[in-house]
Amino acid sequence: MSDFKQFIQFRALAFKFERQNYDLTEATLASVGDALPLRNVCAKLTVELSDRLDQVVSVLGINKRSFIERALIEAMDQADAMLTEVGALDFEDEENAEAAK
């Protein structure tokens, strides 16, 4: 990809995500404290993976919460799509239909 195309892509993406007001979202989360129902999700990670996360969010100029939230949403959307595609949850639908009778 040419430098010009990369630059245009960068500017287009910057415009897209600046419009979503992530800084405002972070400020709101910080200001409301316990008034907003949130849960802390903890996971033990290897030192290497934790360091890599720190490096990536630093280079991207975003905070860990935003990065992890987006990654989790993407991963869960992909998992949901795959579970649907392979019919993994069909038996639950059948069990719920039987229970409703």
MDAnalysis code that builds the backbone (N, CA, C; Angstrom):
import MDAnalysis as mda
import numpy as np

u = mda.Universe.empty(303, n_residues=101, atom_resindex=np.repeat(np.arange(101), 3), trajectory=True)
u.add_TopologyAttr("name", ["N", "CA", "C"] * 101)
u.add_TopologyAttr("resid", np.arange(1, 102))
u.add_TopologyAttr("resname", ["MET", "SER", "ASP", "PHE", "LYS", "GLN", "PHE", "ILE", "GLN", "PHE", "ARG", "ALA", "LEU", "ALA", "PHE", "LYS", "PHE", "GLU", "ARG", "GLN", "ASN", "TYR", "ASP", "LEU", "THR", "GLU", "ALA", "THR", "LEU", "ALA", "SER", "VAL", "GLY", "ASP", "ALA", "LEU", "PRO", "LEU", "ARG", "ASN", "VAL", "CYS", "ALA", "LYS", "LEU", "THR", "VAL", "GLU", "LEU", "SER", "ASP", "ARG", "LEU", "ASP", "GLN", "VAL", "VAL", "SER", "VAL", "LEU", "GLY", "ILE", "ASN", "LYS", "ARG", "SER", "PHE", "ILE", "GLU", "ARG", "ALA", "LEU", "ILE", "GLU", "ALA", "MET", "ASP", "GLN", "ALA", "ASP", "ALA", "MET", "LEU", "THR", "GLU", "VAL", "GLY", "ALA", "LEU", "ASP", "PHE", "GLU", "ASP", "GLU", "GLU", "ASN", "ALA", "GLU", "ALA", "ALA", "LYS"])
u.atoms.positions = np.array([
    [0.856, -1.164, 0.000],
    [0.000, 0.000, 0.000],
    [0.907, 1.233, 0.000],
    [0.593, 2.173, -0.839],
    [1.421, 3.373, -0.941],
    [1.309, 4.223, 0.321],
    [2.302, 5.079, 0.529],
    [2.267, 5.975, 1.688],
    [1.033, 6.864, 1.645],
    [0.681, 7.348, 0.458],
    [-0.484, 8.218, 0.348],
    [-1.743, 7.470, 0.744],
    [-1.891, 6.247, 0.260],
    [-3.079, 5.469, 0.601],
    [-3.123, 5.188, 2.102],
    [-1.973, 4.886, 2.693],
    [-1.917, 4.665, 4.134],
    [-2.297, 5.935, 4.892],
    [-1.819, 7.074, 4.408],
    [-2.149, 8.340, 5.056],
    [-3.646, 8.614, 4.993],
    [-4.258, 8.401, 3.837],
    [-5.696, 8.614, 3.685],
    [-6.468, 7.648, 4.584],
    [-6.021, 6.409, 4.625],
    [-6.668, 5.424, 5.492],
    [-6.558, 5.856, 6.957],
    [-5.377, 6.300, 7.354],
    [-5.166, 6.774, 8.716],
    [-6.098, 7.928, 9.047],
    [-6.193, 8.900, 8.176],
    [-7.045, 10.065, 8.429],
    [-8.521, 9.670, 8.475],
    [-8.925, 8.764, 7.586],
    [-10.320, 8.309, 7.569],
    [-10.659, 7.574, 8.863],
    [-9.757, 6.716, 9.310],
    [-9.997, 5.986, 10.554],
    [-9.961, 6.920, 11.767],
    [-9.052, 7.879, 11.751],
    [-8.993, 8.854, 12.848],
    [-10.309, 9.617, 12.933],
    [-10.820, 10.040, 11.788],
    [-12.097, 10.759, 11.751],
    [-13.221, 9.875, 12.290],
    [-13.245, 8.622, 11.859],
    [-14.285, 7.688, 12.292],
    [-14.278, 7.528, 13.811],
    [-13.122, 7.274, 14.375],
    [-13.061, 6.975, 15.795],
    [-13.091, 8.222, 16.669],
    [-12.645, 9.354, 16.170],
    [-12.765, 10.600, 16.927],
    [-14.227, 10.969, 17.112],
    [-15.054, 10.645, 16.153],
    [-16.477, 10.947, 16.235],
    [-17.187, 10.099, 17.283],
    [-16.572, 9.006, 17.697],
    [-17.200, 8.129, 18.681],
    [-16.930, 8.589, 20.113],
    [-16.161, 9.663, 20.278],
    [-15.933, 10.299, 21.585],
    [-15.435, 9.338, 22.666],
    [-14.395, 8.571, 22.377],
    [-13.881, 7.652, 23.384],
    [-13.286, 8.376, 24.575],
    [-12.706, 9.555, 24.357],
    [-12.187, 10.324, 25.483],
    [-13.327, 10.733, 26.401],
    [-14.462, 11.123, 25.818],
    [-15.626, 11.485, 26.615],
    [-16.146, 10.278, 27.384],
    [-16.161, 9.116, 26.737],
    [-16.599, 7.889, 27.401],
    [-15.710, 7.594, 28.605],
    [-14.410, 7.698, 28.425],
    [-13.482, 7.436, 29.531],
    [-13.685, 8.440, 30.652],
    [-13.882, 9.704, 30.313],
    [-14.109, 10.737, 31.328],
    [-15.410, 10.467, 32.085],
    [-16.429, 10.051, 31.365],
    [-17.710, 9.742, 31.994],
    [-17.565, 8.568, 32.955],
    [-16.887, 7.521, 32.517],
    [-16.672, 6.357, 33.383],
    [-15.909, 6.750, 34.644],
    [-14.942, 7.623, 34.498],
    [-14.149, 8.054, 35.649],
    [-14.967, 8.919, 36.602],
    [-15.878, 9.704, 36.055],
    [-16.605, 10.657, 36.895],
    [-17.805, 10.051, 37.622],
    [-18.408, 9.013, 37.066],
    [-19.612, 8.468, 37.692],
    [-19.304, 7.491, 38.823],
    [-18.093, 7.027, 38.872],
    [-17.699, 6.132, 39.964],
    [-18.561, 4.900, 40.021],
    [-19.156, 4.656, 41.196],
    [-19.964, 3.456, 41.423],
    [-21.399, 3.594, 40.936],
    [-21.760, 4.774, 40.416],
    [-23.137, 4.985, 39.970],
    [-23.468, 4.157, 38.730],
    [-22.475, 3.829, 37.934],
    [-22.680, 3.035, 36.726],
    [-22.346, 1.585, 37.041],
    [-23.266, 0.659, 36.756],
    [-22.974, -0.741, 37.091],
    [-21.884, -1.315, 36.181],
    [-20.730, -1.540, 36.754],
    [-19.589, -2.114, 36.045],
    [-19.047, -3.279, 36.858],
    [-18.401, -4.198, 36.170],
    [-17.731, -5.305, 36.847],
    [-16.272, -5.308, 36.431],
    [-15.445, -5.658, 37.373],
    [-14.029, -5.792, 37.096],
    [-13.775, -7.230, 36.650],
    [-13.188, -7.415, 35.498],
    [-12.882, -8.742, 34.980],
    [-11.379, -8.940, 35.109],
    [-10.989, -9.919, 35.907],
    [-9.573, -10.163, 36.153],
    [-9.151, -11.480, 35.509],
    [-7.925, -11.506, 35.068],
    [-7.361, -12.741, 34.527],
    [-5.859, -12.735, 34.770],
    [-5.330, -13.850, 35.174],
    [-3.884, -13.983, 35.323],
    [-3.288, -14.173, 33.935],
    [-2.293, -13.358, 33.614],
    [-1.611, -13.434, 32.326],
    [-0.125, -13.653, 32.560],
    [0.536, -14.222, 31.576],
    [1.988, -14.342, 31.689],
    [2.590, -12.941, 31.687],
    [3.770, -12.836, 32.242],
    [4.467, -11.551, 32.272],
    [4.693, -11.051, 30.846],
    [5.033, -11.967, 29.955],
    [5.306, -11.590, 28.569],
    [4.060, -11.013, 27.901],
    [2.917, -11.664, 28.113],
    [1.681, -11.183, 27.504],
    [1.260, -9.844, 28.104],
    [1.410, -9.698, 29.394],
    [1.083, -8.437, 30.052],
    [1.980, -7.308, 29.549],
    [3.267, -7.594, 29.415],
    [4.201, -6.590, 28.882],
    [3.849, -6.228, 27.445],
    [3.482, -7.231, 26.666],
    [3.097, -6.980, 25.273],
    [1.853, -6.092, 25.214],
    [0.878, -6.364, 26.071],
    [-0.322, -5.532, 26.145],
    [0.060, -4.088, 26.476],
    [0.924, -3.916, 27.473],
    [1.380, -2.572, 27.835],
    [2.027, -1.862, 26.650],
    [2.854, -2.577, 25.907],
    [3.539, -1.983, 24.755],
    [2.552, -1.593, 23.660],
    [1.610, -2.481, 23.366],
    [0.655, -2.228, 22.287],
    [-0.226, -1.025, 22.603],
    [-0.777, -0.969, 23.813],
    [-1.655, 0.153, 24.138],
    [-0.874, 1.453, 24.199],
    [0.391, 1.376, 24.593],
    [1.232, 2.570, 24.617],
    [1.474, 3.091, 23.199],
    [1.838, 2.202, 22.300],
    [2.085, 2.590, 20.909],
    [0.815, 3.144, 20.269],
    [-0.317, 2.506, 20.551],
    [-1.590, 2.947, 19.965],
    [-2.150, 4.195, 20.648],
    [-1.638, 4.508, 21.834],
    [-2.112, 5.689, 22.544],
    [-3.515, 5.529, 23.110],
    [-3.842, 4.311, 23.542],
    [-5.156, 4.055, 24.137],
    [-4.955, 3.408, 25.498],
    [-6.020, 3.334, 26.270],
    [-5.886, 2.692, 27.578],
    [-6.242, 1.207, 27.479],
    [-5.825, 0.480, 28.492],
    [-6.049, -0.969, 28.498],
    [-7.529, -1.312, 28.455],
    [-8.350, -0.578, 29.206],
    [-9.776, -0.889, 29.258],
    [-10.385, -0.833, 27.873],
    [-10.101, 0.201, 27.114],
    [-10.658, 0.335, 25.766],
    [-10.189, -0.802, 24.855],
    [-8.901, -1.107, 24.930],
    [-8.341, -2.160, 24.085],
    [-8.952, -3.515, 24.430],
    [-8.974, -3.839, 25.717],
    [-9.496, -5.139, 26.147],
    [-10.985, -5.246, 25.866],
    [-11.724, -4.173, 26.103],
    [-13.168, -4.198, 25.832],
    [-13.440, -4.491, 24.358],
    [-12.737, -3.801, 23.464],
    [-12.930, -4.028, 22.024],
    [-12.513, -5.442, 21.625],
    [-11.416, -5.920, 22.191],
    [-10.939, -7.273, 21.870],
    [-11.941, -8.325, 22.348],
    [-12.484, -8.131, 23.546],
    [-13.471, -9.083, 24.065],
    [-14.756, -9.072, 23.240],
    [-15.217, -7.899, 22.873],
    [-16.427, -7.820, 22.051],
    [-16.211, -8.521, 20.717],
    [-15.069, -8.277, 20.088],
    [-14.760, -8.924, 18.802],
    [-14.682, -10.440, 18.970],
    [-14.005, -10.900, 20.022],
    [-13.857, -12.340, 20.247],
    [-15.211, -12.995, 20.519],
    [-16.047, -12.355, 21.323],
    [-17.359, -12.935, 21.626],
    [-18.275, -12.928, 20.407],
    [-18.201, -11.883, 19.585],
    [-18.987, -11.865, 18.351],
    [-18.576, -13.006, 17.433],
    [-17.260, -13.238, 17.328],
    [-16.777, -14.346, 16.498],
    [-17.200, -15.692, 17.074],
    [-17.121, -15.842, 18.388],
    [-17.540, -17.100, 19.027],
    [-19.037, -17.332, 18.825],
    [-19.845, -16.283, 19.017],
    [-21.293, -16.416, 18.805],
    [-21.609, -16.832, 17.373],
    [-20.921, -16.203, 16.412],
    [-21.153, -16.531, 15.005],
    [-20.783, -17.986, 14.715],
    [-19.673, -18.451, 15.275],
    [-19.244, -19.835, 15.043],
    [-20.193, -20.813, 15.715],
    [-20.633, -20.519, 16.932],
    [-21.586, -21.396, 17.616],
    [-22.889, -21.506, 16.827],
    [-23.324, -20.394, 16.251],
    [-24.528, -20.398, 15.422],
    [-24.291, -21.177, 14.137],
    [-23.135, -20.929, 13.503],
    [-22.821, -21.580, 12.227],
    [-22.789, -23.095, 12.344],
    [-22.227, -23.598, 13.439],
    [-22.117, -25.050, 13.585],
    [-23.301, -25.663, 14.316],
    [-24.258, -24.840, 14.716],
    [-25.452, -25.350, 15.387],
    [-25.199, -25.848, 16.793],
    [-24.169, -25.319, 17.422],
    [-23.782, -25.800, 18.749],
    [-24.839, -25.535, 19.812],
    [-25.667, -24.531, 19.611],
    [-26.661, -24.179, 20.621],
    [-28.066, -24.657, 20.264],
    [-28.193, -25.398, 19.171],
    [-29.512, -25.874, 18.760],
    [-30.178, -26.725, 19.825],
    [-29.398, -27.549, 20.513],
    [-29.981, -28.414, 21.549],
    [-30.573, -27.586, 22.681],
    [-29.975, -26.429, 22.992],
    [-30.533, -25.565, 24.035],
    [-31.883, -25.014, 23.602],
    [-32.009, -24.647, 22.325],
    [-33.283, -24.154, 21.813],
    [-34.351, -25.239, 21.922],
    [-33.963, -26.482, 21.613],
    [-34.897, -27.601, 21.706],
    [-35.298, -27.858, 23.158],
    [-34.323, -27.788, 24.073],
    [-34.609, -27.998, 25.493],
    [-35.536, -26.900, 26.025],
    [-35.308, -25.657, 25.610],
    [-36.168, -24.554, 26.045],
    [-37.573, -24.701, 25.493],
    [-37.689, -25.178, 24.253],
    [-39.018, -25.382, 23.657],
    [-39.756, -26.492, 24.397],
    [-39.044, -27.563, 24.763],
    [-39.670, -28.658, 25.508],
    [-40.090, -28.195, 26.899],
    [-39.274, -27.395, 27.534],
    [-39.584, -26.903, 28.876],
    [-40.775, -25.954, 28.875],
    [-40.985, -25.260, 27.768],
    [-42.074, -24.286, 27.672],
    [-43.419, -24.986, 27.483],
    [-43.407, -26.247, 27.084],
    [-44.659, -26.979, 26.832],
    [-45.386, -27.336, 28.084],
])
